[in-house]
């Protein structure tokens, strides 16, 4: 079929009607955004001669993604999370906000309310027998190199099987999730286990979409961070552990060269005893640099639905139903 009807007055009027332009109620921004989205999709149907079979197959995939609460998993795989980061990087550059540790994607698996530690403590509950012991430490500084005392460092990561507590019912509540308040020298230190990477569920809707693109759904071993302090720009970032086969082939496009960190194996008996470990462990050091800002909005993480962040908010409750 070679017929093209998108640019006809009938279709253009139809788009306005579908988008609610002829109605007094509703949200004007929502109308404008939907009109643009539908226009692009209608034109795509014309340009690629999309058949009814192809259209309804796509609807079935969307239904399956929604039923499996996997849109939050597919979004980074389609680059949306990284694209939003690119826009924020560009906004910082335009505003002259330079320096600081690079941001990268948050992902869908943050859970609010993790236990708070003063300076140091332990993240794991000791039940993961396959987990390699890890000492995760670093210093939070400003762009002049001065330590930031009292900064809040929120950390979350997967277990040795790639599962996250709360979303993985086999783990204890808040396992491998902590908020650490930096000490007088801006330092934080926690005992944990080396996380494993993970892949999207085999055969799940996200996997089906990625395979249709000839892509995999694997993430390397990584550790998530929120870092905040009064007078400083909030940082959302994560480190990828060097040596993972997917470190530079992350399906979620979260890898940044500056955020690849190599762990160091520690076998010295005195150091093992001083750190309170029972045997060799891996030390991972990640120092954070925060940019100064007087803009209070920039001092806090952007708003989005997050598990347990607002127990009364339906979107936050739905964010807690993600499946990985």
Secondary structure, DSSP 8 states (H G I E B T S, - for coil): -----TTSHHHHHHHHHHTTTT-SSS-HHHHHHHHHHHHHHHHHHHHHT--HHHHHHHHHHHHHHHHTT-HHHHHHHTTHHHHHHHHHHHHHHHHT---S-------S--BS---EEESEEE-S-S--TT--EEEEEEEEEETTS-B-TT-EEEEEE--TTS--BTTBTTS-TTTTEEEEE--TTSEEEEEEE----EE--TTSHHHHHHHHTT---EE-SEEEEEEE-TTB--EEEEEEETT-TTTT--TT----GGGEE--EEE--HHHHHHHT-SS-EEEEE--EEE-B---GGGGS------BTT-TT-HHHHHHTT---
